[in-house]
């Protein structure tokens, strides 16, 4: 594996760059500074809200590209690179499909905010980890700004309880099991692969110049864009099958260990 030609690194957040305590390691930030000196670009790609991602990556947020909301929104510093809303007509369609799913908690996600009904205090405590900016509304029409994505949380298992209810929408929308507790529904072009492809074209990055890390189904499209795609040891079986390589888990510095190899290859 020759990593000497790498010019861009892309990493998912939860289950990948973040450990189980939702923390970015000091080791990563030190490695990033060395990668930056080598002229290597870094892209964070997540189902999280932009503001939440920027908070987690605060020391470097102005230097990197952030792909948020599963690819529906991309930004570098103050420049918006991409916005792909779900379309107003689709919001009620999605909500109607999960209306009778017991324990489902939908979140309407916009560029700068998220909207929830506030019917569960337990869920609101969880929500704060992923959405640093959110508002409680009882009528979805009170949400302001274009809705980029509808994220649906289930405390037990999203793939088992939520996905079957929205699976039939896959012919018209992008439906992704994005974590053990999350299903995301968005525009067909609102996924990490589409957003990353636009970034690659902008910065003229080839598949052999790109390293991508991921752990869940919402990472599949972007992993397919790289010759050096890495699944975390803790990844979903679909990701382990799709990636060209594996690394150790998110709790065992799986991303950092490969970044060290990239730096060694450029010494």
Secondary structure, DSSP 8 states (H G I E B T S, - for coil): ---TT--EEEE-IIIIIS-TTS---HHHHHHHHHHHHTT-EEEEE-SS-HHHHHHHTGGGTTTSEEEEGGGTEEEETTEEEEE----HHHHHHHHHHHTT-TTEEEEEE-SS-EEE----HHHHHHHHHH-SS-EE-SSGGG--S---EEEEEESS-HHHHTHHHHGGGGGTSEEEEEETTEEEEE-TT-SHHHHHHHHHHHHT--GGGEEEEE-SGGGHHHHTT-SEEEEETT--HHHHHH-SEEE--GGGTHHHHHHHHHHHHT-
